[in-house]
Amino acid sequence: MMGFGMGMFGLGALVMIAFWVLVIGGGAWLVMTLVRGNQSSIPANPSQALTTAPTPLSNSTPLEILKTRFAKGEITKEQFEEMRRDLGL
């Protein structure tokens, strides 16, 4: 006689299935996290890597930095003029 329960597909089988779902899901999550972490350092457009190279600012004067930011479009003309006046240039 089999008695009560579901026979072969009892609680033990459900626990085993849940365990493997967690193991496989955790592995997939880990792989996706590692892949996403490596992509953050790769530019979407390889040509941007050449055009957006950081400029050394240690030897630049404040006015040169302002001019560079204005030329790149980071600040507007009004912001450029206001910052230039604030610096006393």
NUGU-376678 format. One record per atom (N, C-alpha, C): residue in three letters; residue number from 1; x, y, z. Coordinates in nm, 2 decimals. Atoms other than C-alpha are relative to their C-alpha. Example, Ala and Ser with C-alpha at 12.3 -4.5 7.8 and 13.67 -1.06 7.14 Angstrom:
BEGIN
("ALA"; 1; (0.09; -0.12; 0.00)),
("ALA"; 1; (1.23; -0.45; 0.78)),
("ALA"; 1; (0.09; 0.12; 0.00)),
("SER"; 2; (-0.09; -0.11; 0.00)),
("SER"; 2; (1.37; -0.11; 0.71)),
("SER"; 2; (-0.08; 0.11; 0.08)),
END
This chain:
BEGIN
("MET"; 1; (0.08; -0.12; 0.00)),
("MET"; 1; (0.00; 0.00; 0.00)),
("MET"; 1; (0.09; 0.12; 0.00)),
("MET"; 2; (-0.08; -0.13; 0.01)),
("MET"; 2; (0.12; 0.35; -0.08)),
("MET"; 2; (-0.03; 0.09; 0.12)),
("GLY"; 3; (0.03; -0.09; -0.11)),
("GLY"; 3; (-0.05; 0.52; 0.21)),
("GLY"; 3; (-0.04; 0.14; -0.04)),
("PHE"; 4; (0.03; -0.14; 0.03)),
("PHE"; 4; (-0.11; 0.89; 0.23)),
("PHE"; 4; (0.11; 0.07; -0.08)),
("GLY"; 5; (-0.10; -0.08; 0.07)),
("GLY"; 5; (0.07; 1.15; 0.01)),
("GLY"; 5; (-0.01; -0.02; -0.15)),
("MET"; 6; (-0.01; 0.00; 0.15)),
("MET"; 6; (0.17; 1.18; -0.35)),
("MET"; 6; (0.09; -0.11; -0.05)),
("GLY"; 7; (-0.08; 0.11; 0.05)),
("GLY"; 7; (0.39; 0.87; -0.37)),
("GLY"; 7; (0.14; 0.06; -0.03)),
("MET"; 8; (-0.13; -0.04; 0.04)),
("MET"; 8; (0.71; 0.94; -0.56)),
("MET"; 8; (0.02; 0.16; -0.01)),
("PHE"; 9; (-0.01; -0.15; 0.01)),
("PHE"; 9; (0.63; 1.31; -0.61)),
("PHE"; 9; (-0.05; 0.07; 0.12)),
("GLY"; 10; (0.03; -0.06; -0.13)),
("GLY"; 10; (0.61; 1.40; -0.25)),
("GLY"; 10; (0.08; 0.13; 0.03)),
("LEU"; 11; (-0.06; -0.12; -0.05)),
("LEU"; 11; (0.76; 1.68; -0.05)),
("LEU"; 11; (0.15; 0.00; -0.04)),
("GLY"; 12; (-0.14; 0.01; 0.04)),
("GLY"; 12; (1.12; 1.56; -0.12)),
("GLY"; 12; (0.03; 0.04; -0.14)),
("ALA"; 13; (-0.02; -0.03; 0.15)),
("ALA"; 13; (1.08; 1.59; -0.50)),
("ALA"; 13; (-0.02; 0.15; -0.02)),
("LEU"; 14; (0.02; -0.15; 0.01)),
("LEU"; 14; (0.94; 1.95; -0.46)),
("LEU"; 14; (0.12; 0.08; 0.05)),
("VAL"; 15; (-0.12; -0.07; -0.06)),
("VAL"; 15; (1.23; 2.05; -0.24)),
("VAL"; 15; (0.12; -0.01; -0.09)),
("MET"; 16; (-0.11; 0.02; 0.09)),
("MET"; 16; (1.48; 1.90; -0.49)),
("MET"; 16; (-0.02; 0.09; -0.12)),
("ILE"; 17; (0.03; -0.09; 0.12)),
("ILE"; 17; (1.31; 2.09; -0.78)),
("ILE"; 17; (0.03; 0.14; 0.04)),
("ALA"; 18; (-0.03; -0.13; -0.04)),
("ALA"; 18; (1.32; 2.41; -0.58)),
("ALA"; 18; (0.15; 0.03; 0.02)),
("PHE"; 19; (-0.14; -0.01; -0.01)),
("PHE"; 19; (1.68; 2.36; -0.50)),
("PHE"; 19; (0.07; 0.03; -0.13)),
("TRP"; 20; (-0.07; -0.02; 0.13)),
("TRP"; 20; (1.79; 2.32; -0.86)),
("TRP"; 20; (-0.05; 0.13; -0.07)),
("VAL"; 21; (0.05; -0.13; 0.06)),
("VAL"; 21; (1.57; 2.62; -0.97)),
("VAL"; 21; (0.09; 0.11; 0.06)),
("LEU"; 22; (-0.08; -0.10; -0.07)),
("LEU"; 22; (1.76; 2.83; -0.71)),
("LEU"; 22; (0.14; 0.00; -0.05)),
("VAL"; 23; (-0.14; 0.01; 0.04)),
("VAL"; 23; (2.10; 2.70; -0.81)),
("VAL"; 23; (0.02; 0.05; -0.15)),
("ILE"; 24; (-0.01; -0.04; 0.14)),
("ILE"; 24; (2.04; 2.75; -1.19)),
("ILE"; 24; (-0.03; 0.15; -0.01)),
("GLY"; 25; (0.04; -0.14; 0.00)),
("GLY"; 25; (1.87; 3.09; -1.13)),
("GLY"; 25; (0.12; 0.09; 0.06)),
("GLY"; 26; (-0.11; -0.07; -0.06)),
("GLY"; 26; (2.16; 3.20; -0.90)),
("GLY"; 26; (0.12; 0.01; -0.10)),
("GLY"; 27; (-0.12; 0.00; 0.10)),
("GLY"; 27; (2.42; 3.10; -1.16)),
("GLY"; 27; (-0.03; 0.09; -0.12)),
("ALA"; 28; (0.04; -0.09; 0.11)),
("ALA"; 28; (2.23; 3.29; -1.44)),
("ALA"; 28; (0.01; 0.14; 0.05)),
("TRP"; 29; (-0.01; -0.14; -0.06)),
("TRP"; 29; (2.21; 3.60; -1.21)),
("TRP"; 29; (0.14; 0.04; 0.01)),
("LEU"; 30; (-0.14; -0.03; -0.01)),
("LEU"; 30; (2.58; 3.58; -1.14)),
("LEU"; 30; (0.07; 0.03; -0.13)),
("VAL"; 31; (-0.06; -0.02; 0.13)),
("VAL"; 31; (2.68; 3.55; -1.50)),
("VAL"; 31; (-0.05; 0.13; -0.06)),
("MET"; 32; (0.05; -0.12; 0.05)),
("MET"; 32; (2.45; 3.84; -1.60)),
("MET"; 32; (0.06; 0.12; 0.07)),
("THR"; 33; (-0.06; -0.11; -0.08)),
("THR"; 33; (2.59; 4.06; -1.32)),
("THR"; 33; (0.15; 0.02; -0.05)),
("LEU"; 34; (-0.14; -0.02; 0.04)),
("LEU"; 34; (2.95; 3.99; -1.43)),
("LEU"; 34; (0.01; 0.05; -0.14)),
("VAL"; 35; (0.00; -0.05; 0.14)),
("VAL"; 35; (2.87; 4.05; -1.80)),
("VAL"; 35; (-0.04; 0.15; 0.00)),
("ARG"; 36; (0.04; -0.14; 0.00)),
("ARG"; 36; (2.69; 4.38; -1.72)),
("ARG"; 36; (0.11; 0.08; 0.06)),
("GLY"; 37; (-0.11; -0.08; -0.06)),
("GLY"; 37; (2.98; 4.49; -1.50)),
("GLY"; 37; (0.11; 0.03; -0.10)),
("ASN"; 38; (-0.10; -0.02; 0.10)),
("ASN"; 38; (3.23; 4.44; -1.78)),
("ASN"; 38; (-0.04; 0.09; -0.11)),
("GLN"; 39; (0.05; -0.09; 0.11)),
("GLN"; 39; (3.02; 4.63; -2.04)),
("GLN"; 39; (0.00; 0.14; 0.04)),
("SER"; 40; (0.00; -0.14; -0.03)),
("SER"; 40; (3.02; 4.95; -1.84)),
("SER"; 40; (0.13; 0.07; -0.04)),
("SER"; 41; (-0.12; -0.06; 0.04)),
("SER"; 41; (3.38; 5.01; -1.93)),
("SER"; 41; (0.03; 0.01; -0.15)),
("ILE"; 42; (-0.01; 0.00; 0.14)),
("ILE"; 42; (3.33; 4.95; -2.30)),
("ILE"; 42; (-0.09; 0.10; -0.06)),
("PRO"; 43; (0.09; -0.10; 0.06)),
("PRO"; 43; (3.20; 5.25; -2.50)),
("PRO"; 43; (-0.10; -0.07; -0.10)),
("ALA"; 44; (0.10; 0.06; 0.09)),
("ALA"; 44; (2.88; 5.18; -2.70)),
("ALA"; 44; (0.05; 0.03; -0.15)),
("ASN"; 45; (-0.05; -0.04; 0.13)),
("ASN"; 45; (3.04; 5.36; -3.00)),
("ASN"; 45; (0.15; 0.00; 0.01)),
("PRO"; 46; (-0.14; 0.00; -0.02)),
("PRO"; 46; (3.41; 5.27; -3.04)),
("PRO"; 46; (0.07; 0.13; -0.05)),
("SER"; 47; (-0.06; -0.12; 0.04)),
("SER"; 47; (3.48; 5.60; -3.22)),
("SER"; 47; (-0.01; 0.11; 0.11)),
("GLN"; 48; (0.01; -0.10; -0.11)),
("GLN"; 48; (3.37; 5.79; -2.91)),
("GLN"; 48; (0.12; -0.02; 0.09)),
("ALA"; 49; (-0.11; 0.02; -0.09)),
("ALA"; 49; (3.66; 5.64; -2.72)),
("ALA"; 49; (0.12; 0.09; -0.04)),
("LEU"; 50; (-0.10; -0.09; 0.05)),
("LEU"; 50; (3.89; 5.86; -2.94)),
("LEU"; 50; (-0.03; 0.14; 0.02)),
("THR"; 51; (0.04; -0.14; 0.00)),
("THR"; 51; (3.69; 6.17; -2.93)),
("THR"; 51; (-0.03; 0.05; 0.15)),
("THR"; 52; (0.03; -0.04; -0.14)),
("THR"; 52; (3.61; 6.17; -2.55)),
("THR"; 52; (0.11; -0.03; 0.09)),
("ALA"; 53; (-0.11; 0.03; -0.09)),
("ALA"; 53; (3.95; 6.11; -2.42)),
("ALA"; 53; (0.02; 0.11; 0.10)),
("PRO"; 54; (-0.01; -0.11; -0.10)),
("PRO"; 54; (4.01; 6.30; -2.10)),
("PRO"; 54; (0.12; 0.09; -0.03)),
("THR"; 55; (-0.11; -0.09; 0.02)),
("THR"; 55; (4.22; 6.61; -2.13)),
("THR"; 55; (0.07; 0.03; 0.13)),
("PRO"; 56; (-0.07; -0.03; -0.13)),
("PRO"; 56; (4.49; 6.68; -1.87)),
("PRO"; 56; (-0.03; 0.14; 0.04)),
("LEU"; 57; (0.03; -0.13; -0.05)),
("LEU"; 57; (4.37; 6.97; -1.66)),
("LEU"; 57; (0.10; 0.05; 0.10)),
("SER"; 58; (-0.09; -0.04; -0.11)),
("SER"; 58; (4.66; 6.99; -1.42)),
("SER"; 58; (0.08; 0.13; -0.05)),
("ASN"; 59; (-0.08; -0.11; 0.05)),
("ASN"; 59; (4.85; 7.24; -1.65)),
("ASN"; 59; (-0.09; 0.11; -0.06)),
("SER"; 60; (0.09; -0.10; 0.06)),
("SER"; 60; (4.54; 7.43; -1.77)),
("SER"; 60; (-0.04; 0.11; 0.10)),
("THR"; 61; (0.05; -0.12; -0.09)),
("THR"; 61; (4.43; 7.77; -1.64)),
("THR"; 61; (-0.15; -0.01; 0.01)),
("PRO"; 62; (0.14; 0.00; -0.01)),
("PRO"; 62; (4.08; 7.82; -1.52)),
("PRO"; 62; (-0.07; 0.05; -0.13)),
("LEU"; 63; (0.06; -0.05; 0.12)),
("LEU"; 63; (4.00; 8.02; -1.84)),
("LEU"; 63; (0.01; -0.10; -0.11)),
("GLU"; 64; (-0.01; 0.10; 0.10)),
("GLU"; 64; (4.13; 7.74; -2.06)),
("GLU"; 64; (-0.10; -0.11; 0.03)),
("ILE"; 65; (0.10; 0.10; -0.04)),
("ILE"; 65; (3.91; 7.49; -1.87)),
("ILE"; 65; (-0.14; 0.05; -0.04)),
("LEU"; 66; (0.13; -0.06; 0.04)),
("LEU"; 66; (3.61; 7.72; -1.92)),
("LEU"; 66; (-0.02; 0.00; -0.15)),
("LYS"; 67; (0.01; 0.00; 0.15)),
("LYS"; 67; (3.68; 7.76; -2.29)),
("LYS"; 67; (-0.02; -0.14; -0.05)),
("THR"; 68; (0.02; 0.14; 0.04)),
("THR"; 68; (3.71; 7.38; -2.32)),
("THR"; 68; (-0.14; -0.05; 0.02)),
("ARG"; 69; (0.14; 0.04; -0.04)),
("ARG"; 69; (3.38; 7.32; -2.14)),
("ARG"; 69; (-0.10; 0.06; -0.09)),
("PHE"; 70; (0.09; -0.07; 0.09)),
("PHE"; 70; (3.21; 7.58; -2.36)),
("PHE"; 70; (0.01; -0.06; -0.14)),
("ALA"; 71; (-0.01; 0.05; 0.14)),
("ALA"; 71; (3.35; 7.44; -2.68)),
("ALA"; 71; (-0.06; -0.14; -0.01)),
("LYS"; 72; (0.06; 0.13; 0.00)),
("LYS"; 72; (3.23; 7.09; -2.58)),
("LYS"; 72; (-0.15; 0.00; 0.01)),
("GLY"; 73; (0.15; -0.01; -0.01)),
("GLY"; 73; (2.88; 7.22; -2.52)),
("GLY"; 73; (-0.04; -0.03; 0.14)),
("GLU"; 74; (0.04; 0.03; -0.13)),
("GLU"; 74; (2.89; 7.14; -2.15)),
("GLU"; 74; (-0.07; 0.11; 0.07)),
("ILE"; 75; (0.06; -0.11; -0.06)),
("ILE"; 75; (2.80; 7.49; -2.05)),
("ILE"; 75; (-0.05; 0.10; -0.11)),
("THR"; 76; (0.05; -0.10; 0.09)),
("THR"; 76; (2.60; 7.77; -2.22)),
("THR"; 76; (0.09; 0.12; 0.00)),
("LYS"; 77; (-0.08; -0.13; 0.00)),
("LYS"; 77; (2.74; 8.11; -2.32)),
("LYS"; 77; (-0.03; 0.08; 0.13)),
("GLU"; 78; (0.03; -0.08; -0.13)),
("GLU"; 78; (2.56; 8.27; -2.02)),
("GLU"; 78; (0.08; -0.06; 0.12)),
("GLN"; 79; (-0.07; 0.06; -0.10)),
("GLN"; 79; (2.71; 8.02; -1.79)),
("GLN"; 79; (0.15; 0.03; -0.01)),
("PHE"; 80; (-0.14; -0.03; 0.02)),
("PHE"; 80; (3.05; 8.07; -1.94)),
("PHE"; 80; (0.04; 0.14; 0.04)),
("GLU"; 81; (-0.03; -0.14; -0.04)),
("GLU"; 81; (3.03; 8.45; -1.90)),
("GLU"; 81; (-0.01; 0.02; 0.15)),
("GLU"; 82; (0.02; -0.02; -0.15)),
("GLU"; 82; (2.90; 8.42; -1.54)),
("GLU"; 82; (0.12; -0.06; 0.07)),
("MET"; 83; (-0.11; 0.06; -0.07)),
("MET"; 83; (3.18; 8.18; -1.44)),
("MET"; 83; (0.13; 0.08; -0.02)),
("ARG"; 84; (-0.12; -0.08; 0.03)),
("ARG"; 84; (3.44; 8.40; -1.61)),
("ARG"; 84; (0.00; 0.12; 0.09)),
("ARG"; 85; (0.01; -0.12; -0.09)),
("ARG"; 85; (3.31; 8.70; -1.41)),
("ARG"; 85; (0.03; -0.04; 0.14)),
("ASP"; 86; (-0.02; 0.05; -0.14)),
("ASP"; 86; (3.31; 8.49; -1.09)),
("ASP"; 86; (0.15; -0.02; 0.03)),
("LEU"; 87; (-0.15; 0.03; -0.01)),
("LEU"; 87; (3.68; 8.40; -1.15)),
("LEU"; 87; (0.08; 0.13; -0.01)),
("GLY"; 88; (-0.07; -0.13; 0.01)),
("GLY"; 88; (3.76; 8.77; -1.21)),
("GLY"; 88; (0.09; 0.00; -0.12)),
("LEU"; 89; (-0.08; 0.01; 0.12)),
("LEU"; 89; (3.89; 8.70; -1.56)),
("LEU"; 89; (-0.06; 0.09; -0.11)),
END
